[in-house]
Amino acid sequence: MASPTLVLSLLYTFTYVVPIYFYPMKHLWVEIFRWSNYVIWALFLLDYLIQFYLASKRKKFFSTHFVELFLVVVPFFRPLRGLRALLFTSKASFRNKTAYIKSIPILIGVTTILMILIMGAAVLEIERFAPGSHITTPSDALWWALVTVTTIGYGDVYPITTEGRVVAAVLIVFGIAMISALTASFAAWILADHESRS
């Protein structure tokens, strides 16, 4: 069963990307999505504040839970942490090491899809009305996110604003990390398979 945090994280992502990809929308729907986004973000903030208040050593909590604070300030990456937590929580359900290692590419694949959707929406919101922009439609944004995260980078569409380039930089770094993780998990799977046969 998915944790409430993961469900809220995915819901937050949904309420963020839908108004951007389906622009223009009726004003009523825009307001519904916007306020839903605010409410979910407030729940994330409340959760952090409660944990901070209940901590016996608050200074230590602040220094050791910096990622949680970062995810309150920048909640777009919260689904990624939720998926990671779900995988490691369910680690005990795997019967052997090989099965666990084989599950890692699934996590990476789902995470990559989420990053494409989130960063594509972010760059589209920034670039859509910028003069001379190459990213003005959802298909432009999704195509750009796909070729960027896979480090192909055709260069046919690219951000021209400073904010858009910051988004691109984050996605490029994630893409490099994704490829490295896939390579490492493949190598670990080969070693685990060899160990099980020997």
C-alpha positions in Angstrom: 0.0 0.0 0.0 1.3 3.4 -1.0 2.0 5.8 1.9 -0.2 8.9 2.4 2.9 11.0 1.8 3.5 9.4 -1.6 -0.2 9.8 -2.6 -0.1 13.4 -1.6 3.1 13.9 -3.5 1.7 12.4 -6.7 -1.5 14.5 -6.2 0.6 17.6 -5.8 2.4 16.8 -9.0 -0.9 16.2 -10.8 -2.4 19.6 -9.6 0.8 21.3 -10.7 1.3 20.0 -14.2 -2.3 19.7 -15.4 -3.1 23.4 -15.6 0.2 24.0 -17.5 -0.2 21.2 -20.0 -3.9 21.9 -20.6 -3.6 25.7 -20.8 -5.9 27.5 -21.3 -8.4 26.1 -18.9 -11.7 27.4 -17.5 -11.0 29.8 -14.7 -12.9 27.7 -12.2 -10.7 24.6 -12.9 -7.6 26.7 -12.7 -8.6 28.0 -9.2 -9.5 24.4 -8.1 -6.1 23.1 -9.1 -4.3 26.1 -7.7 -6.0 25.9 -4.3 -5.5 22.1 -4.1 -1.8 22.7 -4.8 -1.7 25.2 -1.9 -3.6 22.9 0.5 -1.3 20.0 -0.2 1.8 22.2 0.2 0.4 23.4 3.5 0.1 19.8 4.6 3.7 19.2 3.8 4.7 22.3 5.8 2.5 21.2 8.7 4.0 17.7 8.7 7.5 19.2 8.9 6.6 21.6 11.7 5.0 18.9 13.7 8.1 16.7 13.4 10.3 19.7 14.3 8.2 20.5 17.4 8.2 16.9 18.6 11.9 16.4 18.1 13.8 16.1 21.4 16.8 17.9 19.9 15.5 20.5 17.5 18.9 21.9 16.3 20.0 18.4 15.5 16.7 17.7 13.7 17.1 20.8 11.6 20.6 19.8 10.5 19.9 16.1 9.9 16.5 16.7 8.1 17.6 19.4 5.7 16.3 17.3 2.8 12.8 17.4 4.3 13.0 21.2 4.6 14.2 21.5 1.0 11.2 19.4 -0.2 8.9 21.8 1.6 10.5 24.7 -0.1 10.7 22.9 -3.5 8.0 20.3 -3.3 8.2 19.2 -7.0 10.8 16.6 -6.1 8.7 15.1 -3.3 7.3 12.3 -5.3 10.8 11.1 -6.1 11.6 10.8 -2.4 8.2 9.1 -1.8 9.0 6.5 -4.4 12.4 5.9 -3.0 11.0 5.4 0.5 8.3 3.1 -0.8 11.0 0.9 -2.5 13.2 0.6 0.6 10.2 0.1 2.9 9.1 -2.8 0.8 12.7 -4.3 0.5 11.8 -6.9 3.0 9.2 -8.3 0.7 11.8 -9.4 -1.9 12.8 -13.0 -1.5 16.4 -12.5 -2.6 19.0 -10.0 -3.5 18.6 -10.5 -7.3 14.9 -9.7 -7.2 15.5 -6.5 -5.2 18.2 -5.4 -7.7 15.9 -6.1 -10.6 13.3 -3.8 -9.0 15.7 -0.8 -9.1 15.3 -0.1 -12.9 11.5 0.0 -12.3 12.0 2.7 -9.7 14.4 4.6 -12.0 11.9 4.3 -14.9 9.0 5.7 -12.9 11.2 8.4 -11.4 12.3 9.4 -14.9 8.7 9.6 -16.2 7.8 11.9 -13.2 10.9 14.1 -13.9 9.9 14.4 -17.6 6.4 15.5 -16.6 7.5 17.8 -13.8 10.4 19.5 -15.5 8.6 19.7 -18.8 5.8 21.5 -17.1 8.2 23.8 -15.3 10.1 24.8 -18.4 6.8 25.2 -20.4 5.5 27.6 -17.7 8.7 29.6 -17.9 9.2 29.6 -21.7 5.7 29.6 -23.2 5.4 33.4 -23.6 9.1 34.3 -23.7 10.0 36.2 -26.9 11.7 33.9 -29.4 11.0 30.8 -27.3 11.3 27.3 -28.8 9.2 25.7 -26.1 5.6 26.9 -26.5 3.5 23.8 -26.5 3.1 20.7 -24.3 4.6 18.5 -27.1 7.7 20.8 -27.3 8.1 20.6 -23.5 7.8 16.9 -23.3 10.1 16.3 -26.2 12.7 18.7 -24.8 12.5 16.9 -21.4 12.8 13.5 -23.0 15.9 14.3 -25.0 17.5 16.2 -22.1 17.0 13.6 -19.5 18.4 10.9 -21.8 21.4 13.2 -22.4 20.7 13.0 -26.2 20.1 16.7 -26.6 19.2 17.2 -30.2 19.2 20.9 -29.8 16.0 21.5 -31.9 14.2 22.9 -28.9 15.9 24.5 -25.9 15.2 27.1 -23.2 16.3 30.7 -23.8 15.5 32.2 -20.4 17.8 32.0 -17.4 15.1 30.3 -15.3 14.6 27.7 -18.1 18.3 27.0 -18.3 18.4 26.4 -14.5 15.6 23.8 -15.0 17.6 22.3 -17.9 20.7 22.0 -15.7 18.8 20.2 -13.0 17.4 17.7 -15.6 20.8 17.2 -17.2 22.3 16.3 -13.8 19.4 14.0 -13.1 19.8 12.3 -16.5 23.5 11.6 -15.8 22.7 10.2 -12.4 19.9 8.1 -13.9 22.2 6.5 -16.5 24.9 5.9 -13.8 22.3 4.2 -11.6 21.1 2.0 -14.4 24.7 1.0 -15.2 25.4 0.2 -11.6 22.2 -1.8 -11.1 22.9 -3.8 -14.2 26.4 -4.6 -13.0 25.0 -5.5 -9.5 22.4 -7.8 -11.2 25.2 -9.6 -13.1 27.3 -10.1 -9.9 24.2 -11.2 -7.9 23.2 -13.7 -10.6 26.8 -15.1 -10.7 26.8 -15.4 -6.9 23.5 -17.3 -6.9 24.8 -19.8 -9.5 28.2 -20.4 -7.9 
